[in-house]
């Protein structure tokens, strides 16, 4: 079974469970600077607009590649040995049960694929032929601070067949009870960071956009990404910053 078949089976079900840039040569494409709002267009964006309504963020599947032992991966820099365009990730967790006040001490796990679309901790099978079972890159855990904020340093995710660019998130309360499993979607469009990064072959992104699955056709996101769409700013050469608000019931 390949990834696309797997996702067709579970992608729409979801889970009920409640900057330095790459370390690579500079590219002629690096001049482009983009700010992607939650509408997918260029222009200045208020970060809070990514989840301005006090409603729980959509729950989604953890996918076929969740982190095996996330408690062992508490770290800010999740890059590991991967190369790509730098991505600073800032997530704010809010509590719907407290009028969407920020939630301190939430446990937040994230994971995503590398520039080639591969995940660590898995591989050697039909879903992912490249074997990275003994690696833990692009996975990490942080605890939200007094502002409900967690920060990670990573690289811009690549993509693979059947999925748009995305990041997985699993949030727990202080006792380890699951509050939400969700995914972060990326704005699209000709001037988007997704397009700019996937043209940056000098940084290891070799697929371009040919065969790319857009959010509207994604097995997980096709029902809408209104409260899952991040805000992105930056450039290929300087790296990007991703800002996103996630609402849970704590």
Residue frames as qw, qx, qy, qz and C-alpha x, y, z in Angstrom:
[[0.000, 0.888, 0.460, 0.000, 0.00, 0.00, 0.00],
 [0.430, 0.305, -0.033, 0.849, 1.42, 3.40, -0.94],
 [0.087, -0.211, -0.413, 0.882, 0.90, 6.68, 0.90],
 [0.333, -0.024, -0.254, -0.907, -1.85, 7.89, -1.36],
 [0.576, -0.258, -0.714, -0.303, -3.93, 4.75, -0.88],
 [0.395, -0.272, -0.685, 0.548, -3.38, 4.93, 2.87],
 [0.025, 0.162, 0.204, -0.965, -4.50, 8.54, 3.01],
 [0.432, -0.164, -0.498, -0.734, -7.58, 7.85, 0.94],
 [0.559, -0.319, -0.765, -0.004, -8.60, 5.36, 3.58],
 [0.475, -0.545, -0.520, 0.454, -8.02, 7.52, 6.66],
 [0.292, 0.141, 0.017, 0.946, -7.26, 11.06, 5.54],
 [0.281, -0.459, -0.259, -0.802, -10.83, 12.36, 5.72],
 [0.649, -0.499, -0.575, 0.006, -11.62, 10.57, 8.95],
 [0.066, -0.733, 0.334, -0.588, -9.21, 12.60, 11.05],
 [0.437, -0.069, -0.793, 0.418, -8.51, 11.67, 14.65],
 [0.430, -0.756, -0.397, -0.293, -11.07, 12.23, 17.30],
 [0.630, -0.321, -0.318, 0.632, -8.27, 12.77, 19.79],
 [0.059, -0.967, -0.242, -0.054, -9.41, 15.55, 21.47],
 [0.919, 0.160, 0.319, -0.168, 17.09, 32.80, 10.42],
 [0.143, -0.488, 0.739, 0.443, 19.80, 31.28, 8.78],
 [0.826, 0.359, -0.096, -0.424, 18.83, 29.59, 5.60],
 [0.993, 0.035, 0.068, 0.089, 20.17, 26.43, 4.22],
 [0.490, -0.608, 0.534, 0.324, 23.44, 25.50, 4.51],
 [0.714, 0.358, 0.509, 0.321, 23.88, 25.45, 0.76],
 [0.334, 0.014, 0.282, 0.899, 25.09, 27.62, -2.03],
 [0.266, 0.490, 0.227, -0.799, 23.13, 30.73, -2.83],
 [0.443, 0.412, 0.755, 0.253, 20.63, 30.54, -5.65],
 [0.062, 0.123, 0.328, 0.935, 19.68, 32.92, -8.42],
 [0.337, -0.559, -0.637, -0.409, 16.09, 32.44, -7.25],
 [0.436, -0.349, -0.604, 0.569, 16.81, 33.82, -3.79],
 [0.057, 0.134, -0.017, 0.989, 15.79, 37.40, -4.44],
 [0.427, -0.470, -0.521, -0.571, 12.08, 36.70, -4.09],
 [0.015, -0.013, 0.686, -0.728, 10.61, 37.79, -0.76],
 [0.406, -0.391, -0.636, -0.527, 7.08, 36.70, 0.06],
 [0.242, -0.041, 0.643, -0.726, 4.54, 37.22, 2.77],
 [0.354, -0.218, -0.805, -0.423, 1.77, 34.65, 2.47],
 [0.443, -0.190, 0.367, -0.796, -1.42, 35.35, 4.37],
 [0.413, 0.092, 0.875, -0.235, -4.07, 32.82, 5.22],
 [0.652, 0.593, 0.188, -0.434, -5.73, 33.65, 1.92],
 [0.816, 0.121, 0.422, 0.375, -2.70, 32.50, -0.03],
 [0.421, 0.839, 0.117, 0.325, -1.96, 35.91, -1.51],
 [0.561, 0.115, -0.241, 0.784, 1.01, 38.19, -1.04],
 [0.156, -0.716, -0.076, -0.676, 0.85, 41.15, 1.31],
 [0.028, -0.336, 0.648, -0.683, 1.10, 42.10, 4.96],
 [0.645, -0.337, -0.631, -0.269, -0.80, 39.86, 7.32],
 [0.447, -0.551, 0.416, -0.568, -1.92, 40.00, 10.93],
 [0.208, 0.206, -0.952, 0.093, -0.75, 36.73, 12.46],
 [0.329, 0.111, 0.724, -0.595, -3.84, 36.51, 14.67],
 [0.622, 0.306, -0.137, -0.707, -6.04, 36.34, 11.59],
 [0.335, 0.223, -0.896, -0.190, -5.02, 32.70, 11.10],
 [0.371, -0.356, -0.856, 0.050, -7.50, 31.69, 13.78],
 [0.095, -0.275, 0.172, -0.941, -9.44, 34.76, 14.87],
 [0.704, -0.350, -0.225, -0.576, -12.63, 32.89, 15.79],
 [0.319, -0.409, 0.752, -0.407, -12.80, 31.04, 19.08],
 [0.935, 0.105, -0.006, -0.338, -13.47, 27.58, 17.67],
 [0.736, -0.356, 0.547, 0.181, -11.48, 24.38, 17.91],
 [0.198, 0.585, -0.623, -0.479, -9.04, 23.93, 15.04],
 [0.877, 0.200, -0.257, -0.354, -9.92, 21.07, 12.70],
 [0.650, -0.401, 0.644, 0.021, -8.72, 17.66, 13.82],
 [0.657, 0.554, -0.431, -0.275, -6.89, 15.59, 11.22],
 [0.987, -0.027, -0.124, 0.094, -5.20, 12.25, 10.88],
 [0.483, -0.730, 0.408, 0.259, -1.75, 11.80, 12.36],
 [0.564, 0.650, -0.449, -0.240, -0.93, 10.09, 9.08],
 [0.971, 0.049, -0.229, 0.044, 1.14, 6.98, 8.56],
 [0.655, 0.313, -0.367, 0.582, 4.32, 8.45, 10.08],
 [0.431, -0.862, -0.020, -0.266, 3.68, 9.74, 13.64],
 [0.122, 0.659, -0.643, 0.370, 6.61, 10.16, 16.02],
 [0.732, -0.111, -0.671, 0.031, 7.37, 6.93, 17.86],
 [0.594, -0.471, -0.453, 0.469, 8.77, 8.32, 21.13],
 [0.149, 0.820, 0.126, 0.539, 8.11, 12.08, 21.16],
 [0.572, -0.820, -0.013, 0.010, 9.05, 12.43, 24.83],
 [0.779, -0.257, 0.211, 0.531, 12.66, 11.77, 23.79],
 [0.470, 0.396, 0.342, 0.711, 12.70, 14.62, 21.28],
 [0.151, -0.927, -0.284, 0.194, 12.15, 17.76, 23.34],
 [0.508, -0.196, 0.255, 0.799, 14.16, 20.31, 21.34],
 [0.248, 0.760, 0.086, -0.595, 13.84, 23.58, 19.47],
 [0.272, 0.589, -0.589, -0.482, 16.04, 22.76, 16.48],
 [0.833, 0.085, 0.508, -0.200, 14.55, 19.73, 14.75],
 [0.496, 0.707, -0.373, -0.340, 16.61, 20.01, 11.56],
 [0.900, -0.154, 0.387, 0.128, 18.95, 17.11, 12.26],
 [0.470, -0.272, 0.561, 0.625, 21.08, 16.33, 9.22],
 [0.455, 0.660, 0.580, 0.146, 18.52, 17.60, 6.71],
 [0.223, -0.207, 0.197, 0.932, 19.24, 20.44, 4.28],
 [0.123, 0.679, 0.661, 0.295, 16.74, 22.88, 2.86],
 [0.000, 0.599, 0.052, 0.799, 15.40, 26.41, 3.13],
 [0.154, -0.038, -0.697, 0.699, 15.32, 27.50, 6.79],
 [0.411, -0.552, -0.478, -0.546, 11.92, 27.65, 8.47],
 [0.003, 0.088, -0.636, 0.767, 11.24, 29.19, 11.89],
 [0.402, -0.441, -0.724, -0.347, 7.95, 27.83, 13.27],
 [0.090, -0.092, 0.489, -0.863, 5.95, 29.82, 15.85],
 [0.402, -0.410, -0.748, -0.333, 2.76, 28.23, 17.17],
 [0.243, -0.223, 0.426, -0.842, 0.38, 29.77, 19.70],
 [0.299, -0.291, -0.907, -0.055, -1.95, 27.40, 21.55],
 [0.315, -0.224, 0.166, -0.907, -5.27, 28.75, 22.85],
 [0.032, 0.192, 0.940, -0.281, -8.00, 27.24, 25.02],
 [0.280, -0.379, -0.535, -0.701, -11.55, 27.42, 23.67],
 [0.533, -0.561, -0.632, 0.047, -12.85, 26.53, 27.13],
 [0.401, -0.581, -0.242, 0.666, -11.26, 29.70, 28.49],
 [0.276, 0.905, 0.167, -0.278, -12.51, 32.22, 25.90],
 [0.773, 0.537, -0.017, 0.338, -9.49, 31.39, 23.72],
 [0.306, -0.884, 0.352, 0.011, -6.98, 32.61, 26.28],
 [0.478, 0.569, -0.668, 0.039, -3.48, 31.36, 25.58],
 [0.944, -0.300, -0.074, -0.116, -2.69, 27.95, 27.02],
 [0.022, -0.746, 0.644, -0.168, 0.49, 27.58, 29.05],
 [0.388, -0.358, 0.837, -0.142, 2.27, 24.25, 29.58],
 [0.885, 0.341, 0.109, -0.299, 0.65, 22.49, 26.63],
 [0.552, -0.310, 0.685, 0.360, 2.82, 19.72, 25.21],
 [0.599, 0.698, -0.036, -0.391, 3.24, 20.25, 21.46],
 [0.627, -0.158, 0.661, 0.380, 4.72, 17.66, 19.08],
 [0.544, 0.708, -0.108, -0.437, 5.38, 18.44, 15.43],
 [0.576, -0.189, 0.694, 0.387, 6.77, 16.43, 12.55],
 [0.590, 0.713, 0.010, -0.379, 7.06, 16.79, 8.79],
 [0.903, 0.251, 0.212, 0.277, 8.84, 15.40, 5.74],
 [0.449, -0.474, 0.283, 0.702, 12.19, 16.53, 4.33],
 [0.217, 0.568, -0.290, -0.739, 12.85, 18.29, 1.01],
 [0.183, 0.160, -0.872, -0.425, 12.44, 14.99, -0.84],
 [0.700, -0.201, -0.224, -0.647, 9.16, 14.13, 0.85],
 [0.693, -0.025, -0.706, 0.141, 10.59, 11.50, 3.19],
 [0.579, -0.719, 0.073, -0.378, 9.99, 11.04, 6.93],
 [0.108, 0.463, -0.812, 0.339, 12.42, 9.94, 9.60],
 [0.474, -0.161, 0.727, -0.471, 11.69, 6.84, 11.74],
 [0.800, 0.339, 0.410, -0.277, 10.12, 5.04, 8.77],
 [0.373, 0.663, -0.511, -0.400, 10.98, 3.60, 5.37],
 [0.076, -0.278, 0.950, 0.122, 11.96, 0.46, 3.57],
 [0.385, 0.378, 0.816, -0.207, 8.37, -0.22, 2.57],
 [0.290, 0.534, 0.635, 0.477, 5.85, 0.58, -0.13],
 [0.098, -0.937, -0.324, 0.083, 4.80, 3.78, 1.61],
 [0.009, -0.942, 0.328, 0.076, 8.38, 5.09, 1.68],
 [0.925, 0.273, -0.199, 0.175, 11.15, 3.23, -0.08],
 [0.325, 0.593, -0.471, 0.566, 14.03, 5.23, 1.43],
 [0.733, -0.433, -0.507, 0.134, 14.80, 3.77, 4.84],
 [0.069, 0.588, -0.330, 0.736, 15.18, 6.33, 7.63],
 [0.738, -0.495, -0.440, -0.132, 14.07, 4.08, 10.49],
 [0.708, -0.308, -0.306, 0.557, 17.16, 4.95, 12.57],
 [0.221, 0.237, 0.011, 0.946, 16.83, 8.73, 12.11],
 [0.138, -0.670, -0.641, 0.348, 14.76, 11.30, 13.99],
 [0.175, -0.039, 0.162, 0.970, 15.09, 14.43, 11.87],
 [0.260, -0.235, -0.317, -0.882, 12.27, 16.98, 11.54],
 [0.600, -0.531, -0.581, -0.147, 10.49, 15.86, 14.71],
 [0.246, 0.218, -0.494, 0.805, 10.34, 17.65, 18.02],
 [0.412, -0.686, -0.600, 0.002, 8.48, 18.53, 21.18],
 [0.154, 0.288, -0.271, 0.906, 8.15, 21.80, 23.07],
 [0.210, -0.584, -0.707, 0.340, 6.10, 23.07, 26.04],
 [0.093, 0.770, 0.305, 0.552, 4.08, 26.24, 25.54],
 [0.322, 0.036, -0.395, 0.859, 5.21, 29.26, 27.54],
 [0.041, 0.474, 0.546, -0.690, 3.17, 31.92, 29.37],
 [0.325, 0.428, -0.190, -0.822, 2.15, 33.33, 25.98],
 [0.841, 0.272, 0.386, -0.265, 0.97, 29.93, 24.76],
 [0.491, 0.764, -0.366, -0.202, 3.92, 29.95, 22.36],
 [0.829, -0.225, 0.434, 0.270, 6.17, 27.16, 21.14],
 [0.322, 0.822, -0.359, -0.304, 9.04, 27.69, 18.71],
 [0.875, -0.032, 0.418, 0.242, 10.87, 25.29, 16.44],
 [0.130, 0.721, -0.475, -0.487, 13.68, 25.71, 13.94],
 [0.772, 0.160, 0.613, 0.051, 13.41, 23.48, 10.90],
 [0.112, -0.170, 0.594, 0.779, 13.49, 23.45, 7.12],
 [0.574, 0.259, -0.064, -0.774, 10.65, 24.09, 4.71],
 [0.685, 0.047, 0.719, -0.105, 8.84, 20.79, 4.10],
 [0.082, 0.170, -0.740, -0.646, 8.89, 19.20, 0.68],
 [0.726, 0.143, 0.150, -0.656, 5.93, 17.28, -0.70],
 [0.190, -0.123, 0.957, 0.181, 4.97, 13.82, -1.87],
 [0.233, -0.173, -0.737, -0.610, 2.32, 12.22, -4.04],
 [0.371, -0.552, -0.724, -0.183, -1.24, 12.94, -2.97],
 [0.425, -0.716, -0.381, 0.401, -0.41, 15.56, -0.33],
 [0.171, 0.901, -0.022, 0.397, 0.07, 19.31, -0.32],
 [0.356, 0.364, -0.532, 0.676, 2.86, 20.80, 1.79],
 [0.635, -0.638, -0.203, -0.384, 1.95, 20.34, 5.47],
 [0.136, 0.384, -0.739, 0.537, 3.14, 19.94, 9.06],
 [0.634, -0.409, -0.646, -0.116, 1.65, 17.53, 11.59],
 [0.104, -0.451, 0.456, -0.760, 0.86, 18.71, 15.14],
 [0.627, -0.413, -0.660, -0.039, -0.25, 16.77, 18.21],
 [0.111, -0.537, 0.319, -0.773, -1.14, 18.72, 21.36],
 [0.598, -0.342, -0.709, 0.151, -1.51, 17.29, 24.89],
 [0.388, -0.857, 0.004, -0.339, -2.31, 18.79, 28.27],
 [0.079, -0.727, 0.614, -0.296, 0.16, 18.74, 31.15],
 [0.712, -0.252, 0.609, -0.242, -0.82, 15.20, 32.16],
 [0.145, -0.252, 0.859, 0.422, -0.28, 13.86, 28.66],
 [0.478, 0.495, 0.694, -0.213, -3.94, 13.61, 27.66],
 [0.302, 0.192, 0.561, 0.746, -4.41, 14.23, 23.96],
 [0.183, 0.580, 0.313, -0.729, -6.22, 17.49, 23.18],
 [0.599, 0.718, 0.043, -0.351, -5.93, 17.68, 19.40],
 [0.579, -0.103, 0.595, 0.548, -4.22, 16.14, 16.39],
 [0.421, 0.840, 0.181, -0.291, -4.19, 18.51, 13.45],
 [0.690, 0.147, 0.322, 0.631, -2.15, 19.60, 10.45],
 [0.031, -0.735, 0.021, 0.677, -0.86, 22.95, 9.24],
 [0.644, 0.588, 0.418, 0.256, -1.56, 23.91, 5.63],
 [0.378, -0.335, 0.204, 0.839, 0.52, 26.32, 3.55],
 [0.387, 0.735, 0.122, -0.543, -0.77, 29.21, 1.39],
 [0.635, 0.181, 0.604, 0.446, -0.61, 28.64, -2.34],
 [0.334, 0.912, 0.156, -0.177, -0.40, 30.81, -5.43],
 [0.716, 0.591, -0.063, 0.366, 2.15, 31.99, -7.96],
 [0.127, 0.743, -0.360, 0.549, 3.87, 34.28, -5.44],
 [0.806, -0.552, 0.020, -0.213, 3.68, 31.87, -2.53],
 [0.297, -0.670, 0.679, -0.040, 6.56, 30.47, -0.50],
 [0.832, 0.046, 0.551, -0.045, 5.59, 26.98, -1.65],
 [0.724, 0.676, 0.095, 0.098, 6.27, 27.90, -5.27],
 [0.117, 0.894, -0.414, 0.127, 9.48, 29.81, -4.46],
 [0.535, -0.517, 0.664, -0.080, 10.93, 27.00, -2.35],
 [0.841, 0.158, 0.517, 0.018, 10.10, 24.26, -4.81],
 [0.613, 0.778, -0.054, 0.128, 11.98, 26.19, -7.50],
 [0.178, -0.855, 0.479, -0.093, 15.08, 26.36, -5.27],
 [0.958, 0.161, -0.233, 0.046, 16.98, 23.36, -6.60],
 [0.369, 0.569, -0.531, 0.508, 20.24, 24.66, -5.08],
 [0.386, -0.424, 0.525, -0.629, 18.67, 24.03, -1.68],
 [0.138, -0.092, 0.982, -0.092, 17.73, 20.44, -2.45],
 [0.560, 0.427, 0.493, -0.511, 14.17, 20.89, -3.73],
 [0.129, -0.255, 0.755, 0.590, 14.31, 19.06, -7.04],
 [0.299, 0.421, 0.856, 0.010, 10.65, 18.22, -7.78],
 [0.088, -0.116, -0.281, -0.949, 9.38, 21.65, -8.73],
 [0.490, 0.138, 0.399, -0.763, 5.59, 21.93, -8.83],
 [0.549, 0.176, -0.636, -0.512, 4.94, 19.33, -11.51],
 [0.582, -0.177, -0.793, -0.041, 2.55, 16.77, -10.04],
 [0.024, 0.086, -0.573, 0.814, 1.99, 18.83, -6.90],
 [0.254, -0.570, -0.773, -0.116, -1.30, 18.24, -5.05],
 [0.060, -0.410, 0.097, -0.905, -2.93, 21.53, -4.06],
 [0.196, -0.020, 0.686, -0.701, -4.92, 22.00, -0.86],
 [0.648, 0.165, 0.031, -0.743, -8.26, 21.79, -2.66],
 [0.821, 0.225, -0.455, -0.262, -7.38, 18.34, -4.01],
 [0.110, 0.402, -0.825, 0.383, -5.53, 17.08, -0.95],
 [0.544, -0.276, -0.783, -0.124, -7.06, 14.01, 0.73],
 [0.374, -0.392, -0.602, 0.587, -6.85, 15.71, 4.13],
 [0.069, -0.339, -0.134, 0.929, -7.38, 19.38, 3.30],
 [0.019, -0.257, -0.669, -0.697, -10.01, 19.10, 0.56],
 [0.242, -0.699, -0.673, -0.010, -12.78, 19.84, 3.10],
 [0.037, -0.936, -0.071, -0.342, -11.26, 23.27, 3.74],
 [0.678, 0.006, -0.344, 0.649, -8.29, 24.82, 5.49],
 [0.108, -0.856, -0.150, -0.483, -9.85, 27.97, 6.96],
 [0.515, -0.810, 0.211, -0.185, -8.42, 27.42, 10.43],
 [0.905, -0.199, 0.237, 0.291, -5.40, 25.35, 9.42],
 [0.615, 0.652, 0.071, 0.438, -3.70, 27.78, 7.04],
 [0.602, -0.471, -0.102, 0.637, -0.48, 29.33, 8.33],
 [0.199, 0.977, -0.042, -0.063, 0.98, 32.76, 7.70],
 [0.831, -0.043, 0.159, 0.531, 4.42, 32.78, 6.08],
 [0.145, 0.981, -0.108, -0.069, 6.93, 35.57, 5.58],
 [0.554, -0.558, 0.499, 0.363, 10.51, 35.70, 4.35],
 [0.560, 0.678, -0.373, -0.296, 12.48, 34.52, 1.35],
 [0.966, 0.136, -0.188, 0.113, 14.43, 31.53, 0.10],
 [0.536, 0.494, -0.399, 0.556, 17.78, 33.17, 0.82],
 [0.146, -0.490, 0.445, -0.735, 16.89, 34.54, 4.27],
 [0.120, -0.161, -0.947, 0.251, 14.60, 31.72, 5.33],
 [0.387, -0.478, -0.439, -0.655, 10.90, 31.79, 6.16],
 [0.132, -0.052, 0.697, -0.703, 8.92, 32.30, 9.35],
 [0.395, -0.367, -0.741, -0.400, 5.67, 30.41, 9.87],
 [0.197, -0.078, 0.518, -0.829, 3.12, 31.79, 12.36],
 [0.491, -0.262, -0.698, -0.451, -0.02, 29.92, 13.30],
 [0.412, -0.253, 0.497, -0.721, -2.65, 29.77, 16.05],
 [0.447, -0.115, -0.868, -0.185, -4.17, 26.46, 17.13],
 [0.512, -0.342, 0.238, -0.751, -7.29, 26.33, 19.29],
 [0.409, -0.032, -0.910, 0.057, -7.97, 23.34, 21.56],
 [0.650, -0.592, -0.144, -0.454, -10.37, 22.38, 24.33],
 [0.305, 0.380, -0.736, 0.470, -8.19, 22.04, 27.42]]
